[in-house]
Amino acid sequence: MDYIVFSAIYACRAGWRTITLSYDIACQYFKNLKRRMADPTFPEHLRLDHHHVRVKPAIPKFHLPAHQEK
């Protein structure tokens, strides 16, 4: 998943500073993203710190009830 997402961001990054990534499990996906990107097996050219791009998570509306207190 990481390789696919960040390959697409890399291909379209021209001048972008912030990218909003809407994903139904963004709450889980972004938890260890920095750790996964620091892994030596993750391609260095896809790491965001090299491009000064910020990726913001967004959770689609249908997933929000899972995050609300009853």
N, C-alpha and C positions, 0 to 999 in steps of 0.2 A: 504494500500500500504506500509506504513512504516513497519508494523509488518512483512510482507512477505519479503521485501528487507533485513531488518536487521536480521531476522532469518536466511536467507541464508548466509549473511556475517558472522554471529556468528558461524554457522556450519563449515565454510571454512576458518576461520581466522588464522589458525596456523602460527604464525610468520609473517604475512603480516603487513606492515606498511602503505601502500597506496593501495587503491582500486579505480579503475576508473569505474564509473557507467554511462553507455551510455543509455540515455533515451530521447525520442523525446521532452518531456516537462521539461527537466532538468532545464532549465532556470526558470521555475516556481516552480518546486518541491523543489529545494534547498533553495529557499528564506526564508522560515520559519522553516527549518529543526531543527535547534537548539532549537527553541521555542517548537516545537512539541515533541522533545525528552525530554525536561525538564518537560513536563506535567506529573503529578503524575500517570496518567493512563498508561503511556508508560512503558513497563517492564524494570526494572532497569538493568537486565543482558544484554539487547540488546543495551544499550546506549554506543556510541563509546568512550566517555571520560574514561570509565572503561578499555578499551582495547588498548588505544593509537594507534588507527587506523584512518587514514585520508581517507575520501572518496572524490574523485575529480569528478565533473560532466563533462560529455562529451555529446555534442549535435551531433546527426548523421548528415551527410552531407546534406541529403534532407531537413532538417529543418533550415539550415543556412540562406537561402535567407530571412527568416522572420526577421533576425537580422541584415541585411545589409541596410545601407542608400541608397536610390535611387539617 
